[in-house]
Amino acid sequence: MPPEDRFPTDRPVSARVWDYWLGGKNHYEVDRAAGERVARDVPAIVPAARSDRLFLGRCVRHLAGDEGVRQFLDVGTGLPTVDNTHEIAQRVAPESRVVYVDNDPLVLAHARALLAGAPEGATDYIDADVHDPGHILAEAARTLDFDRPVALMMLALLHFVTDDGEARRIVRTFTDALAPGSFVAVSHACLDVDATRAAADAWNSSGTPQLLRARTAKEIEALFDGLELLEPGVVSCPRWRPEPSPWGEPQETMPFCGVARKPLS
C-alpha cells in the first residue's frame, strides 16, 4: 500500500494535531495548519492538551502505585510521546502489562517501533476502533487477564463519539467485561469551561474527519454510571490529585477527567 494511503497527508488527523500541540514531531504541514487555526481561535487549547497529558501521568502512577493495578488497556492512545502509559506503569511495577488500541495506522507504526516495554512485563498494540469494544476485548485477552483487575484508559477519546447513547454503550460494554476492582479513567472536553464551546466549533471546522462533541461535567459523570468515582470526582484535569504547589489550586482547563472503580460486589 502506498505511504500516502496508509498515512494520509491531504487532511489533518486528530492524533497528529494533538501531537503538534504537545510539542511532538510526528505530524505533517496539514496537521500543523489545523492546529494553528484552532489555537489561534482558542489559545487555551494547547494548555488543555498538556493538562490532559499530565493527568495521564498522575492517574497511572496512582493506579499502579497506590491501587496495585498491573494491567492497563489504553484505548485511543494517540502518538507516542514522553512518559507513555507502559513507561509510567512499568517504572512503578516492571511486571505491568499494557495494551494500546488505536485505528490510526501512523499511531500503530510508531507504537510498534518505539514502545518497547520492560522485559518483566508485556506491551501489545491493537488496530481497532472504539466503536467495536467486543473486538478490542477479544484481542486484548491475548495479553491481559480479564479475571483480574484492569485499568481502562480512555483519555481525550469519548468526545469523538458524538452520540450519547453510543458513548454509554461503549463504556458499558468495556466495564461489563472488567473484573470487580478494575478502574476506568476518562478525560473529556467539558462545556462547563467557557472556552470549550469555541474550541469545539474551531475543531469541527478545522478539516479533521472526527467531529468533537463536548459534554457538561454532569454528562461526563454519567459515563461512570454503576462505578464508584474516586475523589475528587469529575474535575478539570489539573485539579485531579494535583502535585503539591505553593501557588494554590491549579488553573482550570477545558478537559475534565475522572477515575472510577468497578465495585467489588
Backbone bond lengths (Angstrom), bond angles and torsions (degrees), N, CA, C in turn:
res aa  C-N    CA-C-N  psi(-1)  N-CA   C-N-CA  omega(-1)  CA-C   N-CA-C  phi
1 M - - - 1.469 - - 1.525 109.01 -
2 P 1.351 119.96 131.36 1.456 121.72 180.00 1.530 110.76 -60.17
3 P 1.354 118.28 145.25 1.462 120.95 -178.84 1.513 113.14 -54.74
4 E 1.376 117.03 -35.51 1.456 118.19 -177.36 1.521 112.05 -69.53
5 D 1.346 117.69 -21.46 1.459 120.50 175.75 1.525 110.76 -80.44
6 R 1.341 115.93 -38.44 1.464 119.51 179.99 1.522 111.45 -73.92
7 F 1.343 117.25 -39.01 1.456 122.53 -177.65 1.531 108.59 -124.13
8 P 1.323 118.58 81.63 1.466 120.13 -173.96 1.523 111.78 -59.64
9 T 1.328 116.12 131.56 1.460 121.39 -179.23 1.518 111.92 -115.74
10 D 1.341 116.67 6.51 1.459 119.88 -179.90 1.521 112.30 -93.21
11 R 1.319 117.51 -3.15 1.466 121.94 178.74 1.526 108.88 -149.05
12 P 1.324 117.18 151.15 1.466 118.90 179.89 1.520 111.24 -70.49
13 V 1.325 115.46 150.54 1.459 123.19 178.03 1.530 107.51 -121.89
14 S 1.329 116.79 133.88 1.466 120.75 -171.16 1.527 112.30 -56.15
15 A 1.341 117.93 -42.94 1.462 119.89 -178.05 1.526 111.34 -63.19
16 R 1.331 116.93 -35.40 1.464 119.96 -179.31 1.526 110.96 -76.20
17 V 1.328 118.21 -36.67 1.464 120.69 175.27 1.524 109.49 -62.47
18 W 1.323 116.25 -44.11 1.472 121.52 178.48 1.529 109.84 -60.26
19 D 1.332 116.48 -42.44 1.463 120.91 177.77 1.531 110.28 -60.19
20 Y 1.313 117.76 -39.86 1.463 121.37 178.41 1.523 110.61 -62.02
21 W 1.326 117.14 -45.34 1.464 119.95 179.28 1.529 112.18 -63.86
22 L 1.327 116.41 -30.35 1.465 120.19 179.51 1.530 112.65 -81.65
23 G 1.332 117.70 -1.44 1.444 120.49 -179.61 1.506 113.89 84.33
24 G 1.344 117.53 18.98 1.457 121.49 -179.95 1.520 112.05 -80.07
25 K 1.320 115.36 -172.47 1.465 121.41 -176.30 1.525 112.88 -123.72
26 N 1.334 117.41 0.71 1.462 120.69 -172.62 1.526 111.13 -98.89
27 H 1.332 116.19 65.88 1.462 120.68 -179.94 1.524 108.63 -151.96
28 Y 1.345 115.11 167.20 1.453 121.91 -179.20 1.529 109.99 -115.87
29 E 1.314 115.89 174.21 1.469 120.85 -177.85 1.525 110.91 -57.94
30 V 1.340 117.08 -39.27 1.461 119.80 -179.45 1.528 111.11 -63.37
31 D 1.342 117.15 -33.98 1.466 120.56 177.77 1.526 110.92 -73.00
32 R 1.339 116.42 -41.08 1.465 119.57 178.31 1.521 110.61 -62.53
33 A 1.331 116.14 -41.11 1.467 119.54 179.97 1.527 111.05 -62.94
34 A 1.330 116.60 -43.71 1.469 119.82 178.40 1.519 110.49 -64.64
35 G 1.338 116.81 -43.52 1.456 120.55 179.05 1.511 112.30 -61.85
36 E 1.332 117.17 -39.63 1.456 121.06 178.66 1.521 111.09 -66.80
37 R 1.340 116.94 -39.72 1.470 119.43 179.55 1.521 110.72 -61.85
38 V 1.330 116.28 -46.03 1.467 119.43 -179.56 1.522 110.20 -66.09
39 A 1.335 117.44 -44.60 1.462 120.86 -178.33 1.525 111.87 -65.86
40 R 1.317 116.88 -31.94 1.466 120.03 177.62 1.528 110.27 -66.35
41 D 1.339 115.90 -41.31 1.466 119.69 179.50 1.519 111.86 -76.25
42 V 1.335 116.35 -33.58 1.469 121.41 -176.56 1.534 108.45 -134.16
43 P 1.329 118.65 85.86 1.469 120.52 -177.23 1.532 113.52 -58.56
44 A 1.330 117.03 -22.27 1.468 119.81 -177.71 1.516 113.11 -73.12
45 I 1.353 118.13 -6.03 1.457 119.09 -174.22 1.523 112.10 -68.72
46 V 1.342 118.25 -34.82 1.464 119.82 -178.25 1.529 110.97 -68.95
47 P 1.354 119.78 -50.03 1.462 117.84 174.41 1.526 113.05 -59.80
48 A 1.339 117.31 -29.41 1.466 119.95 177.82 1.523 110.58 -65.11
49 A 1.335 117.17 -46.19 1.463 120.86 179.24 1.526 110.72 -61.07
50 R 1.314 116.27 -41.15 1.458 119.67 -177.66 1.521 111.80 -71.93
51 S 1.332 117.30 -33.80 1.468 118.99 177.32 1.520 110.85 -67.74
52 D 1.334 116.74 -34.05 1.460 120.75 176.20 1.529 109.93 -63.32
53 R 1.330 116.77 -42.03 1.469 120.62 -179.73 1.527 111.33 -66.03
54 L 1.327 116.66 -38.95 1.462 119.51 179.00 1.529 111.10 -68.28
55 F 1.344 116.45 -33.53 1.467 119.43 174.13 1.515 110.96 -60.28
56 L 1.338 117.11 -41.33 1.469 120.11 177.10 1.528 110.32 -51.97
57 G 1.319 117.66 -47.98 1.455 120.44 -178.12 1.517 112.82 -61.94
58 R 1.332 116.74 -47.62 1.471 119.39 -179.04 1.523 110.91 -64.91
59 C 1.337 116.09 -39.51 1.462 121.09 -178.88 1.528 111.17 -63.31
60 V 1.329 117.26 -50.53 1.464 120.18 -177.20 1.526 110.53 -66.44
61 R 1.326 117.73 -39.66 1.468 119.47 177.06 1.524 111.18 -60.69
62 H 1.338 116.62 -40.42 1.463 119.39 178.60 1.525 111.00 -66.02
63 L 1.323 116.51 -47.00 1.465 119.39 -175.67 1.527 111.47 -66.73
64 A 1.331 117.04 -42.80 1.465 119.76 -179.84 1.520 111.60 -74.73
65 G 1.334 116.78 -38.21 1.458 120.00 -175.24 1.516 114.00 -85.32
66 D 1.336 117.23 -55.62 1.468 121.06 -174.26 1.521 113.07 -84.99
67 E 1.331 117.28 -32.07 1.467 120.66 -176.33 1.526 112.69 -99.72
68 G 1.319 117.93 -9.98 1.469 121.03 176.58 1.512 115.20 72.46
69 V 1.350 117.87 21.95 1.461 120.70 179.37 1.534 109.57 -72.12
70 R 1.312 116.06 136.68 1.460 120.70 -179.29 1.535 112.96 -123.07
71 Q 1.341 116.15 6.54 1.464 120.64 179.89 1.530 108.92 -135.74
72 F 1.334 116.27 132.74 1.459 121.74 -177.45 1.528 109.44 -133.21
73 L 1.332 115.61 133.47 1.460 122.75 174.32 1.523 106.61 -117.47
74 D 1.330 116.88 105.16 1.460 124.06 -173.71 1.526 108.32 -102.61
75 V 1.336 116.52 102.11 1.469 122.42 -174.70 1.525 109.18 -98.76
76 G 1.341 115.86 129.00 1.450 120.57 -176.02 1.509 111.01 74.57
77 T 1.323 115.84 45.88 1.461 121.10 -169.34 1.514 114.49 -64.53
78 G 1.341 119.07 -29.63 1.455 120.22 -175.25 1.518 111.59 77.78
79 L 1.326 115.61 -178.82 1.457 120.68 -176.69 1.522 111.49 -71.95
80 P 1.331 117.15 142.00 1.468 119.94 178.79 1.519 111.50 -59.96
81 T 1.328 115.25 140.12 1.460 121.54 175.26 1.517 107.20 -144.47
82 V 1.315 118.07 -159.85 1.464 120.55 -177.87 1.529 109.68 -72.62
83 D 1.318 116.35 139.44 1.461 123.12 177.47 1.526 111.99 56.04
84 N 1.331 114.31 68.75 1.451 121.15 173.04 1.534 109.43 -77.79
85 T 1.322 116.36 168.94 1.462 121.15 -174.22 1.529 112.00 -54.38
86 H 1.336 117.75 -46.90 1.472 118.65 -176.27 1.521 111.40 -68.20
87 E 1.346 117.73 -32.26 1.462 119.38 179.30 1.517 111.08 -66.67
88 I 1.322 116.47 -42.42 1.461 120.47 -179.80 1.526 110.28 -67.92
89 A 1.340 116.42 -48.83 1.464 120.43 -177.52 1.521 111.14 -63.24
90 Q 1.326 117.74 -43.97 1.464 120.86 -176.11 1.521 112.14 -77.10
91 R 1.326 117.33 -17.05 1.457 120.27 170.80 1.527 109.49 -69.06
92 V 1.327 116.36 -36.78 1.467 121.12 176.84 1.519 110.73 -77.65
93 A 1.336 116.15 -46.43 1.468 122.04 -176.34 1.515 108.12 -141.18
94 P 1.327 118.83 100.09 1.467 121.57 -175.19 1.521 114.20 -56.39
95 E 1.326 117.87 -21.94 1.466 120.20 -178.48 1.535 112.72 -82.14
96 S 1.319 118.06 2.07 1.464 121.19 -178.68 1.528 111.16 -60.84
97 R 1.336 115.23 144.01 1.464 122.63 179.60 1.521 107.67 -115.40
98 V 1.346 115.67 129.66 1.457 121.17 -172.99 1.525 109.22 -131.65
99 V 1.325 115.88 131.57 1.461 121.83 174.71 1.523 107.85 -119.20
100 Y 1.332 115.78 126.01 1.455 122.72 176.14 1.522 109.67 -99.51
101 V 1.338 115.73 144.57 1.465 121.21 179.28 1.524 108.82 -132.38
102 D 1.321 116.57 130.79 1.462 121.60 172.68 1.524 107.59 -158.34
103 N 1.329 116.39 161.75 1.467 119.61 176.94 1.509 112.15 -118.79
104 D 1.346 116.79 14.17 1.456 121.69 175.69 1.530 107.69 -94.60
105 P 1.337 119.16 119.00 1.463 120.15 -176.95 1.521 113.72 -60.25
106 L 1.350 117.45 -30.57 1.463 119.12 178.29 1.523 110.56 -68.26
107 V 1.337 116.83 -40.66 1.468 120.45 176.84 1.516 110.16 -58.64
108 L 1.321 116.73 -46.52 1.464 120.21 -176.45 1.522 111.56 -68.27
109 A 1.326 116.90 -37.19 1.464 119.25 178.03 1.518 110.96 -63.14
110 H 1.320 117.00 -43.67 1.461 120.23 178.41 1.521 111.23 -69.18
111 A 1.328 116.43 -38.30 1.465 119.41 -179.15 1.518 110.67 -61.17
112 R 1.313 116.87 -47.56 1.459 120.25 -178.25 1.527 111.21 -64.45
113 A 1.332 116.99 -30.57 1.457 120.29 -178.01 1.523 112.65 -82.25
114 L 1.342 117.46 -30.84 1.460 120.04 -167.65 1.519 115.22 -114.91
115 L 1.327 117.84 -24.00 1.456 119.24 -170.67 1.525 111.31 -96.00
116 A 1.314 115.84 70.78 1.462 120.78 176.24 1.517 108.64 -88.91
117 G 1.326 116.27 125.37 1.455 120.65 -176.30 1.513 112.96 -90.41
118 A 1.337 114.64 175.75 1.451 120.65 177.09 1.531 109.66 -65.44
119 P 1.334 117.85 143.97 1.469 119.61 -177.49 1.524 113.06 -64.30
120 E 1.321 118.23 -23.83 1.466 120.53 179.77 1.528 112.05 -73.55
121 G 1.330 116.52 -23.27 1.459 120.64 -177.53 1.513 111.84 -108.67
122 A 1.336 116.16 -148.46 1.461 120.98 179.25 1.520 108.59 -152.79
123 T 1.338 115.71 145.07 1.459 121.95 175.55 1.525 107.72 -135.39
124 D 1.327 116.40 128.72 1.459 120.05 -179.43 1.518 108.73 -135.40
125 Y 1.357 116.13 167.30 1.453 123.10 -174.39 1.512 108.46 -139.39
126 I 1.344 115.54 134.98 1.457 121.06 -178.24 1.521 108.69 -124.09
127 D 1.315 116.37 132.37 1.460 122.66 173.43 1.524 106.72 -91.11
128 A 1.320 116.77 102.04 1.466 120.36 -175.46 1.516 109.50 -159.01
129 D 1.324 115.28 164.19 1.462 123.08 -178.04 1.516 109.20 -108.12
130 V 1.338 116.92 139.55 1.463 121.16 -177.92 1.526 111.79 -60.25
131 H 1.346 118.08 -23.00 1.464 120.25 179.83 1.526 112.29 -71.20
132 D 1.328 117.68 -6.79 1.464 121.77 177.82 1.529 109.33 -122.30
133 P 1.342 117.32 67.41 1.463 119.88 -176.95 1.521 113.25 -62.97
134 G 1.328 117.97 -29.42 1.463 119.98 178.11 1.512 111.98 -61.44
135 H 1.321 116.38 -42.16 1.471 120.57 177.64 1.526 110.33 -65.09
136 I 1.329 116.82 -43.15 1.466 120.59 178.99 1.526 110.54 -59.25
137 L 1.310 116.59 -46.01 1.469 120.21 -179.13 1.527 111.28 -62.84
138 A 1.326 116.39 -41.24 1.471 119.30 -179.87 1.521 111.14 -64.24
139 E 1.330 117.01 -42.38 1.459 120.53 179.81 1.529 111.18 -70.05
140 A 1.322 116.86 -40.88 1.468 120.58 -178.54 1.521 112.19 -65.93
141 A 1.335 116.98 -25.10 1.469 120.82 -179.05 1.529 112.08 -65.19
142 R 1.322 117.95 -12.71 1.466 119.94 174.24 1.533 111.08 -68.93
143 T 1.326 116.69 -24.97 1.458 121.91 -175.65 1.520 112.55 -115.21
144 L 1.329 116.74 -34.77 1.465 121.95 -175.43 1.519 110.68 -105.50
145 D 1.319 115.88 147.00 1.462 123.05 176.28 1.526 107.65 -100.04
146 F 1.329 117.01 104.63 1.457 120.18 -175.93 1.528 113.23 -77.99
147 D 1.314 117.37 2.85 1.459 120.23 169.60 1.522 111.24 -84.99
148 R 1.326 116.79 -6.16 1.459 122.82 177.64 1.525 108.53 -118.85
149 P 1.341 118.08 159.92 1.467 119.90 -176.74 1.533 113.14 -59.10
150 V 1.313 114.56 141.28 1.465 123.87 177.65 1.531 107.18 -130.54
151 A 1.314 116.52 143.29 1.469 120.99 170.95 1.525 108.02 -98.16
152 L 1.329 116.06 115.78 1.462 122.59 177.47 1.520 107.89 -91.77
153 M 1.338 116.79 119.69 1.459 122.66 -178.74 1.528 108.53 -107.77
154 M 1.322 117.42 123.43 1.465 122.20 175.91 1.525 107.49 -134.37
155 L 1.330 115.43 78.46 1.460 120.83 -174.68 1.519 110.74 -97.99
156 A 1.336 115.26 131.98 1.470 122.15 179.78 1.525 111.01 50.89
157 L 1.317 116.34 40.94 1.465 121.70 -175.38 1.520 112.73 -120.20
158 L 1.326 117.39 -51.25 1.460 119.61 -169.58 1.520 113.03 -70.54
159 H 1.341 118.61 -15.98 1.476 117.30 173.99 1.525 111.71 -72.60
160 F 1.353 117.32 -7.56 1.463 120.12 171.63 1.532 111.67 -91.11
161 V 1.324 116.93 -1.74 1.465 121.88 171.80 1.521 105.19 -98.86
162 T 1.318 116.89 99.51 1.462 120.11 -166.88 1.524 113.43 -78.85
163 D 1.326 117.54 -20.92 1.464 120.56 179.64 1.522 109.45 -89.26
164 D 1.333 116.99 124.78 1.464 120.94 -175.94 1.526 111.91 -62.11
165 G 1.327 116.75 -42.96 1.458 120.13 -179.79 1.514 111.91 -63.46
166 E 1.320 116.48 -39.36 1.458 120.44 178.39 1.530 110.68 -66.50
167 A 1.323 117.13 -40.48 1.469 119.78 178.22 1.529 110.73 -61.07
168 R 1.335 116.49 -43.77 1.467 119.81 178.62 1.531 111.23 -66.04
169 R 1.345 116.89 -38.49 1.469 120.06 179.23 1.525 110.58 -62.02
170 I 1.322 116.58 -43.48 1.460 120.43 -179.37 1.521 110.50 -60.26
171 V 1.336 116.49 -49.82 1.469 119.60 -178.72 1.516 110.30 -62.40
172 R 1.327 117.53 -42.93 1.470 120.76 -178.26 1.520 111.44 -64.41
173 T 1.323 117.92 -40.18 1.473 120.23 178.70 1.522 110.69 -61.44
174 F 1.310 116.23 -44.05 1.466 119.66 177.27 1.528 111.30 -63.35
175 T 1.326 116.59 -51.57 1.470 118.94 -173.02 1.525 111.64 -66.82
176 D 1.330 117.90 -32.28 1.461 119.73 177.19 1.529 111.26 -61.41
177 A 1.340 116.38 -29.35 1.472 120.29 -177.70 1.526 113.05 -86.79
178 L 1.334 117.06 -11.45 1.460 120.08 -176.63 1.520 111.24 -84.53
179 A 1.319 115.64 147.22 1.462 121.07 177.23 1.530 109.77 -69.99
180 P 1.336 117.91 149.68 1.467 119.57 171.40 1.529 110.10 -53.19
181 G 1.335 115.28 143.20 1.454 119.63 -176.32 1.510 113.19 89.49
182 S 1.356 117.47 -1.81 1.456 121.26 174.62 1.532 109.36 -76.05
183 F 1.340 115.40 169.62 1.458 121.38 -178.57 1.523 110.22 -129.13
184 V 1.333 115.04 152.38 1.454 122.48 175.00 1.523 107.64 -127.04
185 A 1.337 116.85 125.69 1.465 122.57 177.16 1.521 108.40 -116.66
186 V 1.335 115.94 130.37 1.461 122.01 -178.37 1.521 108.48 -133.22
187 S 1.329 117.25 137.23 1.463 121.19 163.05 1.519 107.44 -124.41
188 H 1.349 115.48 150.67 1.471 118.72 -165.81 1.524 108.77 -161.70
189 A 1.330 117.76 138.94 1.461 121.55 174.57 1.520 109.94 -59.77
190 C 1.348 116.23 130.72 1.467 120.35 -170.72 1.524 111.53 -120.09
191 L 1.333 115.54 129.36 1.454 122.05 -178.29 1.524 113.17 -75.07
192 D 1.334 118.40 -7.47 1.459 120.14 177.96 1.525 111.96 -70.55
193 V 1.319 117.44 -14.75 1.470 122.38 175.17 1.522 108.30 -96.89
194 D 1.324 116.65 130.81 1.461 121.05 -171.27 1.530 113.09 -56.62
195 A 1.334 117.44 -37.50 1.465 120.12 -173.90 1.527 112.99 -74.28
196 T 1.329 117.97 -12.93 1.461 119.86 -170.08 1.527 112.68 -66.06
197 R 1.320 117.53 -40.60 1.471 118.83 -177.70 1.532 110.30 -62.83
198 A 1.334 116.24 -41.82 1.463 119.62 177.92 1.527 110.21 -65.41
199 A 1.345 116.84 -38.11 1.469 120.02 178.79 1.518 110.95 -64.50
200 A 1.336 116.65 -42.69 1.463 120.01 179.35 1.526 110.75 -64.19
201 D 1.342 116.80 -41.84 1.469 119.77 178.32 1.521 110.84 -63.67
202 A 1.345 116.40 -41.71 1.465 119.88 179.57 1.514 110.80 -65.26
203 W 1.324 116.71 -40.97 1.473 120.19 178.64 1.523 110.67 -63.06
204 N 1.335 116.02 -46.69 1.463 120.00 -175.36 1.525 113.03 -68.79
205 S 1.329 117.29 -15.66 1.463 120.40 176.51 1.527 112.00 -104.35
206 S 1.355 116.94 7.55 1.463 120.36 -174.17 1.524 113.13 -85.02
207 G 1.338 117.19 -10.15 1.457 120.17 178.40 1.512 114.78 101.03
208 T 1.334 118.43 -2.38 1.463 119.24 176.36 1.524 108.73 -73.06
209 P 1.344 117.41 146.97 1.464 119.25 -178.26 1.530 113.21 -74.41
210 Q 1.336 118.07 -11.17 1.463 121.19 -178.54 1.517 110.14 -98.22
211 L 1.323 117.30 115.11 1.454 121.03 174.57 1.523 109.66 -78.06
212 L 1.326 115.18 151.32 1.466 120.95 -176.95 1.517 109.41 -113.48
213 R 1.317 116.04 132.82 1.475 122.22 178.69 1.529 108.03 -118.99
214 A 1.339 115.88 96.30 1.461 119.37 176.22 1.527 109.33 -70.53
215 R 1.338 115.66 150.80 1.461 121.11 -179.61 1.524 109.96 -131.11
216 T 1.316 116.70 161.89 1.462 120.99 176.48 1.527 109.71 -75.99
217 A 1.325 115.79 166.09 1.466 119.75 178.20 1.527 110.52 -59.71
218 K 1.325 117.47 -38.08 1.469 119.73 178.69 1.519 111.42 -66.19
219 E 1.335 116.74 -38.30 1.461 119.74 177.58 1.526 111.12 -67.97
220 I 1.315 117.42 -36.59 1.460 120.37 176.30 1.532 109.87 -67.29
221 E 1.314 116.42 -42.13 1.469 120.07 178.23 1.525 110.99 -60.18
222 A 1.339 117.14 -34.45 1.468 120.69 179.89 1.520 111.99 -63.82
223 L 1.332 118.24 -23.34 1.462 120.70 177.46 1.530 111.16 -65.69
224 F 1.328 116.75 -18.84 1.471 121.57 -179.57 1.533 112.17 -95.84
225 D 1.320 118.00 13.40 1.474 120.29 -178.01 1.532 110.41 -53.08
226 G 1.335 115.71 134.67 1.459 121.83 -179.33 1.510 114.01 87.32
227 L 1.332 117.48 -4.46 1.457 122.35 179.77 1.524 109.85 -113.15
228 E 1.314 116.29 163.94 1.464 122.20 -179.45 1.525 109.16 -102.88
229 L 1.341 116.03 107.38 1.455 120.08 -179.18 1.527 110.97 -66.85
230 L 1.305 116.45 133.11 1.456 120.95 172.72 1.530 108.96 -76.87
231 E 1.314 116.27 154.44 1.454 120.46 173.40 1.529 108.98 -64.42
232 P 1.299 118.77 142.12 1.468 129.51 7.87 1.531 114.04 -96.17
233 G 1.314 119.46 26.15 1.456 121.84 -179.48 1.515 111.85 84.05
234 V 1.333 116.13 -149.94 1.464 121.76 179.10 1.524 108.14 -91.59
235 V 1.324 115.87 114.61 1.468 122.35 -175.09 1.525 108.78 -141.34
236 S 1.322 115.74 168.71 1.460 120.18 173.19 1.528 109.54 -59.26
237 C 1.327 116.49 141.31 1.475 120.40 -171.55 1.529 114.76 -50.27
238 P 1.341 120.06 -44.32 1.469 117.83 -179.27 1.523 113.72 -65.60
239 R 1.338 117.20 -15.17 1.459 120.87 -176.19 1.530 112.76 -98.58
240 W 1.346 116.85 4.88 1.458 119.67 174.77 1.530 108.37 -87.58
241 R 1.333 115.18 103.78 1.467 122.43 178.24 1.531 112.06 45.64
242 P 1.340 116.68 59.23 1.465 119.82 -176.91 1.524 111.94 -67.94
243 E 1.323 114.72 156.97 1.458 119.64 174.16 1.531 108.42 -66.75
244 P 1.351 118.10 149.91 1.468 120.02 177.87 1.530 111.13 -57.20
245 S 1.332 115.41 138.57 1.462 120.43 -178.06 1.518 109.65 -145.83
246 P 1.333 117.74 141.00 1.470 119.83 176.95 1.516 112.69 -77.37
247 W 1.344 118.45 -5.01 1.463 122.18 -175.16 1.522 112.86 -100.39
248 G 1.309 118.14 15.73 1.448 120.86 174.51 1.512 113.47 80.48
249 E 1.349 115.74 -159.48 1.461 121.36 -174.27 1.526 110.87 -66.02
250 P 1.336 117.73 136.95 1.474 119.85 179.26 1.524 111.32 -63.73
251 Q 1.320 115.50 154.81 1.454 121.75 177.94 1.525 110.36 -67.07
252 E 1.324 115.98 140.88 1.466 121.82 179.41 1.519 110.62 -71.21
253 T 1.345 116.75 138.70 1.466 121.44 173.64 1.523 109.35 -123.34
254 M 1.322 116.37 171.53 1.469 121.19 -171.72 1.524 114.87 -66.99
255 P 1.329 120.30 -39.87 1.465 117.04 178.46 1.528 111.20 -75.26
256 F 1.331 115.44 132.02 1.466 122.02 171.00 1.526 107.64 -102.00
257 C 1.307 115.82 163.19 1.460 119.25 -176.36 1.510 110.35 -150.48
258 G 1.316 114.89 165.91 1.450 121.71 174.22 1.514 109.95 -162.60
259 V 1.323 115.09 157.74 1.469 121.81 176.30 1.525 106.04 -132.34
260 A 1.334 115.98 133.41 1.468 120.79 -177.09 1.516 110.20 -135.06
261 R 1.324 114.37 153.28 1.472 122.31 179.49 1.528 109.76 -106.12
262 K 1.327 115.70 139.77 1.466 119.74 171.31 1.525 107.79 -76.31
263 P 1.323 118.00 126.04 1.471 119.79 -175.20 1.531 112.15 -56.35
264 L 1.329 114.41 149.20 1.456 120.13 179.71 1.526 111.94 -74.68
265 S 1.315 116.91 -18.93 1.468 119.65 178.59 1.516 110.22 -149.95
